Amino acid sequence: MTRQSISLTKPNDEWLKEQLKQEEYTSKSELINDLIRKEREKEKEIEWLRLKLLEGEQSGFTNLSAEEILTQSKEQLRRNGKL
C-alpha cells in the first residue's frame, strides 16, 4: 500500500474525526480509502447512465425524453441495489 501525506482543511479534519468517533472506521486512512472507492463506483454508474442515455437517444425507438430515460435508469439501478 502506498503511503501519502495530505493536508486537510480544518472543517474536513473535524468531519473525519467525527466519523472516527462514531466507530464506523478505525482510522482516517480507512475512511479516506472508503470515500475514494465510493466516488470511483459513483463515476462508473454515471458513465453507465450516460451511455444508456446516448443509446436511447440514438436508437430512435423511444418517445421518452432524456430526463425520463435518466429517471427510469436510476430507478432500475436502485431496484438492483447499484445506486
DSSP file (Angstrom, degrees, kcal/mol; ACC not computed):
  #  RESIDUE AA STRUCTURE BP1 BP2  ACC     N-H-->O    O-->H-N    N-H-->O    O-->H-N    TCO  KAPPA ALPHA  PHI   PSI    X-CA   Y-CA   Z-CA
    1    1 A M              0   0    0      0, 0.0     2,-0.3     0, 0.0     0, 0.0   0.000 360.0 360.0 360.0 137.9    0.0    0.0    0.0
    2    2 A T        -     0   0    0      1,-0.0     2,-0.4     0, 0.0     0, 0.0  -0.610 360.0-139.8 -81.3 136.4    1.3    3.4   -0.9
    3    3 A R        -     0   0    0     -2,-0.3     2,-0.3     2,-0.0    -1,-0.0  -0.800  23.2-177.3 -95.9 139.6    1.7    6.0    1.9
    4    4 A Q        -     0   0    0     -2,-0.4     2,-0.5     2,-0.0     0, 0.0  -0.945  21.9-142.4-132.8 153.2    0.7    9.6    1.3
    5    5 A S        +     0   0    0     -2,-0.3     2,-0.3     2,-0.0    -2,-0.0  -0.983  28.5 178.0-114.5 124.6    0.8   12.7    3.2
    6    6 A I        -     0   0    0     -2,-0.5     2,-0.4     2,-0.0    -2,-0.0  -0.914  24.0-135.3-126.9 154.9   -2.1   15.0    2.7
    7    7 A S        -     0   0    0     -2,-0.3     2,-0.4     6,-0.0    -2,-0.0  -0.897  22.0-162.1-106.3 138.0   -3.2   18.3    4.1
    8    8 A L        -     0   0    0     -2,-0.4     2,-0.1     2,-0.0    -2,-0.0  -0.903  20.8-116.3-119.0 146.7   -6.8   18.8    5.2
    9    9 A T     >  -     0   0    0     -2,-0.4     4,-2.6     1,-0.1     5,-0.2  -0.408  37.9-107.5 -69.6 159.6   -8.8   21.9    5.8
   10   10 A K  H  > S+     0   0    0      1,-0.2     4,-2.7     2,-0.2     5,-0.2   0.922 119.1  50.3 -58.4 -46.7  -10.0   22.3    9.4
   11   11 A P  H  > S+     0   0    0      0, 0.0     4,-2.2     0, 0.0    -1,-0.2   0.908 112.3  47.7 -60.6 -39.0  -13.6   21.5    8.6
   12   12 A N  H  > S+     0   0    0      2,-0.2     4,-2.4     1,-0.2    -2,-0.2   0.908 112.1  49.2 -68.1 -39.5  -12.6   18.4    6.7
   13   13 A D  H  X S+     0   0    0     -4,-2.6     4,-2.4     2,-0.2    -1,-0.2   0.917 111.2  49.6 -64.2 -42.7  -10.3   17.2    9.5
   14   14 A E  H  X S+     0   0    0     -4,-2.7     4,-2.2    -5,-0.2    -2,-0.2   0.900 110.2  51.3 -62.4 -40.7  -13.1   17.8   12.1
   15   15 A W  H  X S+     0   0    0     -4,-2.2     4,-2.1    -5,-0.2    -2,-0.2   0.926 110.0  49.1 -62.4 -44.9  -15.5   15.9    9.9
   16   16 A L  H  X S+     0   0    0     -4,-2.4     4,-2.0     1,-0.2    -2,-0.2   0.921 110.6  50.5 -60.9 -43.5  -13.1   12.9    9.7
   17   17 A K  H  X S+     0   0    0     -4,-2.4     4,-1.9     1,-0.2    -1,-0.2   0.891 108.7  52.3 -61.3 -39.6  -12.6   13.0   13.4
   18   18 A E  H  X S+     0   0    0     -4,-2.2     4,-1.2     1,-0.2    -1,-0.2   0.894 107.3  52.0 -64.4 -39.7  -16.3   12.9   14.0
   19   19 A Q  H  <>S+     0   0    0     -4,-2.1     5,-1.0     1,-0.2     6,-0.4   0.899 108.7  50.9 -62.7 -40.0  -16.7    9.9   11.7
   20   20 A L  H ><5S+     0   0    0     -4,-2.0     3,-1.5     1,-0.2    -1,-0.2   0.851 103.2  59.2 -67.0 -34.4  -14.0    8.1   13.7
   21   21 A K  H 3<5S+     0   0    0     -4,-1.9    -1,-0.2     1,-0.3    -2,-0.2   0.824  98.2  59.5 -62.4 -30.5  -15.8    8.9   17.0
   22   22 A Q  T 3<5S-     0   0    0     -4,-1.2    -1,-0.3    -3,-0.4    -2,-0.2   0.524 107.3-132.8 -77.4  -4.2  -18.8    7.0   15.6
   23   23 A E  T < 5S+     0   0    0     -3,-1.5    -3,-0.2    -4,-0.2    -2,-0.1   0.725  71.9 122.1  60.8  27.9  -16.5    4.0   15.4
   24   24 A E  S   <S+     0   0    0     -5,-1.0     2,-0.3     1,-0.1    -4,-0.1   0.707  79.1  34.1 -84.2 -22.1  -17.5    3.0   11.8
   25   25 A Y        -     0   0    0     -6,-0.4    -2,-0.2    -5,-0.1    -1,-0.1  -0.941  67.1-148.8-130.6 151.5  -13.9    3.3   10.8
   26   26 A T  S    S+     0   0    0     -2,-0.3     2,-0.3     1,-0.2    -1,-0.1   0.621  80.3  11.1 -95.5 -14.0  -10.7    2.6   12.7
   27   27 A S  S  > S-     0   0    0      1,-0.1     4,-1.9     0, 0.0    -1,-0.2  -0.985  71.4-111.2-156.2 162.2   -8.5    5.2   11.1
   28   28 A K  H  > S+     0   0    0     -2,-0.3     4,-3.0     1,-0.2     5,-0.2   0.877 117.7  57.7 -62.9 -37.1   -8.6    8.2    8.8
   29   29 A S  H  > S+     0   0    0      1,-0.2     4,-2.6     2,-0.2    -1,-0.2   0.925 105.9  47.9 -60.3 -45.2   -6.8    6.2    6.2
   30   30 A E  H  > S+     0   0    0      1,-0.2     4,-2.0     2,-0.2    -1,-0.2   0.917 113.8  47.8 -61.8 -43.2   -9.6    3.6    6.2
   31   31 A L  H  X S+     0   0    0     -4,-1.9     4,-2.4     2,-0.2    -2,-0.2   0.923 112.2  47.8 -64.2 -46.2  -12.2    6.3    5.9
   32   32 A I  H  X S+     0   0    0     -4,-3.0     4,-2.3     1,-0.2    -2,-0.2   0.906 111.0  51.4 -64.7 -41.5  -10.5    8.1    3.1
   33   33 A N  H  X S+     0   0    0     -4,-2.6     4,-2.4    -5,-0.2    -1,-0.2   0.897 110.4  49.7 -61.2 -39.5  -10.0    4.9    1.1
   34   34 A D  H  X S+     0   0    0     -4,-2.0     4,-2.5     2,-0.2    -2,-0.2   0.906 109.5  51.0 -66.0 -41.1  -13.7    4.1    1.5
   35   35 A L  H  X S+     0   0    0     -4,-2.4     4,-2.1     2,-0.2    -2,-0.2   0.907 111.3  48.1 -61.2 -41.6  -14.6    7.6    0.3
   36   36 A I  H  X S+     0   0    0     -4,-2.3     4,-2.5     2,-0.2    -2,-0.2   0.920 110.8  50.6 -66.2 -43.6  -12.4    7.2   -2.7
   37   37 A R  H  X S+     0   0    0     -4,-2.4     4,-2.3     1,-0.2    -2,-0.2   0.927 110.9  49.2 -58.6 -45.1  -13.9    3.7   -3.5
   38   38 A K  H  X S+     0   0    0     -4,-2.5     4,-2.4     1,-0.2    -1,-0.2   0.898 111.0  49.6 -62.8 -40.7  -17.4    5.1   -3.3
   39   39 A E  H  X S+     0   0    0     -4,-2.1     4,-2.3     2,-0.2    -1,-0.2   0.900 109.4  51.6 -65.0 -40.4  -16.6    8.0   -5.6
   40   40 A R  H  X S+     0   0    0     -4,-2.5     4,-1.8     2,-0.2    -2,-0.2   0.904 111.3  47.5 -63.8 -40.8  -15.0    5.6   -8.1
   41   41 A E  H  X S+     0   0    0     -4,-2.3     4,-2.3     2,-0.2    -2,-0.2   0.904 110.0  53.2 -64.9 -41.0  -18.2    3.5   -8.1
   42   42 A K  H  X S+     0   0    0     -4,-2.4     4,-2.4     1,-0.2    -2,-0.2   0.906 107.2  51.7 -60.2 -42.5  -20.3    6.6   -8.5
   43   43 A E  H  X S+     0   0    0     -4,-2.3     4,-2.3     1,-0.2    -1,-0.2   0.889 108.5  51.5 -62.4 -39.4  -18.3    7.6  -11.5
   44   44 A K  H  X S+     0   0    0     -4,-1.8     4,-2.3     2,-0.2    -2,-0.2   0.919 110.4  48.7 -62.5 -43.3  -18.8    4.2  -13.1
   45   45 A E  H  X S+     0   0    0     -4,-2.3     4,-2.4     2,-0.2    -2,-0.2   0.900 110.8  50.1 -64.2 -41.2  -22.6    4.5  -12.5
   46   46 A I  H  X S+     0   0    0     -4,-2.4     4,-2.5     2,-0.2    -1,-0.2   0.915 110.8  49.3 -64.0 -42.5  -22.7    8.0  -14.0
   47   47 A E  H  X S+     0   0    0     -4,-2.3     4,-2.4     2,-0.2    -2,-0.2   0.908 110.2  51.3 -63.1 -41.2  -20.7    6.8  -17.1
   48   48 A W  H  X S+     0   0    0     -4,-2.3     4,-2.4     1,-0.2    -2,-0.2   0.923 110.3  49.3 -61.1 -44.3  -23.1    3.8  -17.5
   49   49 A L  H  X S+     0   0    0     -4,-2.4     4,-2.6     2,-0.2    -2,-0.2   0.908 109.5  51.9 -61.9 -42.1  -26.1    6.2  -17.3
   50   50 A R  H  X S+     0   0    0     -4,-2.5     4,-2.6     1,-0.2    -2,-0.2   0.932 110.4  48.2 -59.4 -45.7  -24.5    8.5  -19.9
   51   51 A L  H  X S+     0   0    0     -4,-2.4     4,-2.7     1,-0.2    -1,-0.2   0.909 111.7  49.6 -62.6 -41.6  -24.0    5.5  -22.3
   52   52 A K  H  X S+     0   0    0     -4,-2.4     4,-2.6     2,-0.2    -1,-0.2   0.896 110.6  50.5 -64.7 -39.8  -27.6    4.3  -21.8
   53   53 A L  H  X S+     0   0    0     -4,-2.6     4,-2.7     2,-0.2     5,-0.2   0.933 111.7  47.5 -63.1 -45.0  -28.9    7.8  -22.5
   54   54 A L  H  X S+     0   0    0     -4,-2.6     4,-2.7     2,-0.2     5,-0.2   0.927 111.8  50.2 -61.7 -44.9  -26.9    8.1  -25.7
   55   55 A E  H  X S+     0   0    0     -4,-2.7     4,-1.7     1,-0.2    -1,-0.2   0.933 112.9  47.1 -57.7 -46.2  -28.0    4.6  -26.8
   56   56 A G  H  X S+     0   0    0     -4,-2.6     4,-0.9     1,-0.2     5,-0.4   0.919 114.4  45.4 -63.7 -44.2  -31.6    5.6  -26.1
   57   57 A E  H  < S+     0   0    0     -4,-2.7    -1,-0.2     1,-0.2    -2,-0.2   0.873 116.7  45.1 -68.0 -36.7  -31.4    8.9  -27.9
   58   58 A Q  H  < S+     0   0    0     -4,-2.7    -1,-0.2    -5,-0.2    -2,-0.2   0.712 101.9  66.3 -81.0 -20.6  -29.6    7.4  -30.9
   59   59 A S  H  < S-     0   0    0     -4,-1.7    -1,-0.2    -5,-0.2    -2,-0.2   0.843  84.3-150.1 -71.9 -31.5  -31.8    4.4  -31.3
   60   60 A G     <  +     0   0    0     -4,-0.9    -3,-0.1    -3,-0.2    -1,-0.1   0.574  65.7 111.5  74.8   6.2  -34.8    6.4  -32.2
   61   61 A F        +     0   0    0     -5,-0.4     2,-0.4     2,-0.0    -1,-0.1   0.021  60.8  71.9-104.1  27.5  -37.0    3.7  -30.7
   62   62 A T        -     0   0    0     -6,-0.2    -2,-0.0    -5,-0.1     0, 0.0  -0.991  54.6-159.5-141.0 150.1  -38.3    5.7  -27.8
   63   63 A N        +     0   0    0     -2,-0.4     2,-0.2     2,-0.1    -1,-0.1   0.295  65.4 112.3-102.4   5.8  -40.7    8.5  -27.2
   64   64 A L        -     0   0    0      1,-0.1     2,-0.1    -8,-0.1    -2,-0.1  -0.482  66.1-124.9 -81.7 149.1  -39.1    9.3  -23.9
   65   65 A S     >  -     0   0    0     -2,-0.2     4,-2.4     1,-0.1     5,-0.2  -0.395  31.0-103.6 -80.9 167.4  -37.1   12.4  -23.2
   66   66 A A  H  > S+     0   0    0      1,-0.2     4,-2.4     2,-0.2     5,-0.2   0.891 124.2  53.5 -58.2 -39.6  -33.5   12.3  -21.9
   67   67 A E  H  > S+     0   0    0      2,-0.2     4,-2.4     1,-0.2    -1,-0.2   0.900 108.6  48.5 -63.9 -41.6  -34.9   13.2  -18.4
   68   68 A E  H  > S+     0   0    0      2,-0.2     4,-2.4     1,-0.2    -1,-0.2   0.891 111.4  49.9 -66.8 -38.7  -37.4   10.3  -18.5
   69   69 A I  H  X S+     0   0    0     -4,-2.4     4,-2.5     2,-0.2    -2,-0.2   0.919 111.3  49.6 -63.9 -43.1  -34.7    7.9  -19.6
   70   70 A L  H  X S+     0   0    0     -4,-2.4     4,-2.5     2,-0.2    -2,-0.2   0.923 111.1  48.9 -61.9 -45.5  -32.4    9.1  -16.8
   71   71 A T  H  X S+     0   0    0     -4,-2.4     4,-2.2     1,-0.2    -2,-0.2   0.924 113.1  46.8 -61.3 -45.8  -35.2    8.7  -14.2
   72   72 A Q  H  X S+     0   0    0     -4,-2.4     4,-2.3     1,-0.2    -1,-0.2   0.888 111.8  51.3 -64.3 -39.1  -36.0    5.2  -15.4
   73   73 A S  H  X S+     0   0    0     -4,-2.5     4,-2.4     2,-0.2    -2,-0.2   0.910 110.1  48.8 -65.1 -42.1  -32.3    4.2  -15.4
   74   74 A K  H  X S+     0   0    0     -4,-2.5     4,-2.4     2,-0.2    -2,-0.2   0.910 110.6  50.9 -63.5 -42.2  -31.8    5.5  -11.8
   75   75 A E  H  X S+     0   0    0     -4,-2.2     4,-2.4     1,-0.2    -2,-0.2   0.904 110.1  50.1 -61.8 -41.2  -34.9    3.6  -10.7
   76   76 A Q  H  X S+     0   0    0     -4,-2.3     4,-1.8     2,-0.2    -2,-0.2   0.913 110.5  49.5 -64.2 -42.8  -33.6    0.4  -12.3
   77   77 A L  H  <>S+     0   0    0     -4,-2.4     5,-3.0     2,-0.2     6,-0.8   0.892 110.9  50.3 -62.4 -39.8  -30.2    0.9  -10.6
   78   78 A R  H ><5S+     0   0    0     -4,-2.4     3,-1.4     4,-0.2    -2,-0.2   0.921 109.3  50.8 -65.3 -42.9  -31.9    1.4   -7.2
   79   79 A R  H 3<5S+     0   0    0     -4,-2.4    -1,-0.2     1,-0.3    -2,-0.2   0.865 111.7  48.4 -61.1 -35.3  -34.0   -1.7   -7.7
   80   80 A N  T 3<5S-     0   0    0     -4,-1.8    -1,-0.3    -5,-0.2    -2,-0.2   0.419 116.1-116.6 -86.4   1.7  -30.8   -3.7   -8.5
   81   81 A G  T < 5S+     0   0    0     -3,-1.4    -3,-0.2    -4,-0.2    -2,-0.1   0.717  85.1 114.5  73.6  20.9  -29.1   -2.2   -5.4
   82   82 A K      <       0   0    0     -5,-3.0    -4,-0.2    -6,-0.2    -5,-0.1   0.395 360.0 360.0-104.1   1.9  -26.5   -0.4   -7.5
   83   83 A L              0   0    0     -6,-0.8    -5,-0.2    -5,-0.1    -1,-0.1   0.315 360.0 360.0-142.0 360.0  -27.5    3.1   -6.6
